[in-house]
Amino acid sequence: MVWSPLSNLLLYGKTANIAAAHRAGLLIGLDSDWSVSGSKGVLGELKAARPAADAGEVELSDRDLVAMATRAGARMLR
């Protein structure tokens, strides 16, 4: 799945259940949705991801978040 926390928060008032996705072992990518409803790029989404992950009570290190924005997307696209 691709997670766009800032866009989710602005559009829906909450974000995807990252804790459940993480527990289920889903491959989670992190990127912007589109600039109209979220950030203009992945760095803005990374900034929003930390408090969103903490609020969702999922333990993700900074390294995990960066991997979501880099390696996970690369794996998804093969």
Secondary structure, DSSP 4 states (H G I P E B T S, - for coil): -EE-HHHHHHHHSS---HHHHHHTT---EE----TTTS-SSHHHHHHHHHHHHHHTT----HHHHHHHHTHHHHHHH-
